[in-house]
Amino acid sequence: MLLLKPEDFEAWVGRDVRVSTVPHPIEVTLAAVQRSPFPNDIREPFSLIFESRLDISLIDGVYEFDCGKGGPHAIFVTQLKPQPDRRLYQAVFN
């Protein structure tokens, strides 16, 4: 099994990412890759922060994200507190 690393996503910061949803795919933007200051033995922990328009709402769960490199990737995201102009989602890799 391939362990994803922060480097696999850093080139996509600021770009749209296709998410497989029903009845049709949507696009979200990869807003940030946040590296953890607490390394472990397996890989460097990191988080991905995605954002979308307010009219797009993903429930917490696993979705296929197509970043165009080695994907699509099945990624579990949770919704963070929405901002006045956008929704935020986080995926944590530890």
C-alpha positions in Angstrom: 0.0 0.0 0.0 1.3 3.4 -1.0 1.6 5.9 1.9 0.8 9.3 0.7 3.2 12.1 1.7 2.8 15.9 1.8 5.0 16.2 -1.3 2.3 14.3 -3.3 -0.1 17.2 -2.8 2.0 20.4 -2.5 2.1 21.1 -6.2 -1.8 21.1 -6.1 -2.1 23.9 -3.5 -4.4 26.6 -5.0 -5.7 24.2 -7.7 -9.1 22.6 -8.2 -9.5 19.0 -7.3 -12.3 16.8 -8.7 -14.3 14.8 -6.0 -16.4 11.8 -7.0 -19.8 12.5 -5.5 -23.4 11.4 -6.5 -25.2 12.3 -8.6 -22.2 14.2 -10.3 -18.6 15.1 -9.4 -17.8 18.4 -7.8 -14.7 20.5 -7.5 -13.0 21.8 -4.4 -9.8 23.8 -4.1 -6.8 22.4 -2.2 -6.1 25.4 0.0 -3.2 24.2 2.1 -0.9 21.3 3.0 0.0 21.6 6.7 3.0 19.6 7.9 2.9 18.3 11.5 5.8 19.4 13.8 5.6 15.9 15.5 7.2 13.3 13.1 6.6 9.6 13.6 8.4 6.4 12.4 6.2 5.7 9.4 5.7 9.0 7.7 5.6 12.7 8.3 2.1 13.5 9.6 0.2 16.2 7.6 -3.2 17.6 6.9 -4.9 18.8 3.7 -7.3 21.7 3.8 -9.8 22.0 1.0 -12.3 24.7 0.4 -15.5 25.1 -1.6 -18.3 27.5 -2.3 -21.0 27.6 0.3 -23.5 25.8 -2.0 -21.2 22.7 -2.0 -21.5 20.6 1.1 -19.7 17.3 1.7 -20.7 15.3 4.7 -17.9 13.7 6.7 -16.7 10.6 4.9 -14.5 9.0 2.3 -14.4 10.4 -1.2 -12.3 9.8 -4.3 -10.1 12.9 -4.9 -8.5 13.2 -8.3 -5.4 15.5 -8.0 -4.1 14.2 -11.3 -1.0 12.5 -9.8 -1.0 8.9 -8.8 -4.7 9.1 -8.1 -7.5 9.1 -7.6 -7.0 8.8 -3.8 -9.7 7.7 -1.3 -9.5 10.4 1.3 -11.5 10.8 4.5 -12.5 14.5 5.1 -14.3 16.2 7.9 -16.1 19.6 7.5 -14.6 22.4 9.6 -16.5 25.4 10.7 -17.7 27.2 7.6 -16.4 30.7 6.8 -18.8 33.5 5.7 -17.8 33.0 2.1 -16.8 29.3 1.8 -16.8 25.8 3.4 -13.6 24.2 4.7 -12.7 20.5 4.9 -9.8 18.7 6.5 -8.1 15.4 5.8 -5.5 14.2 8.4 -2.7 11.8 7.6 -0.7 10.5 10.6 
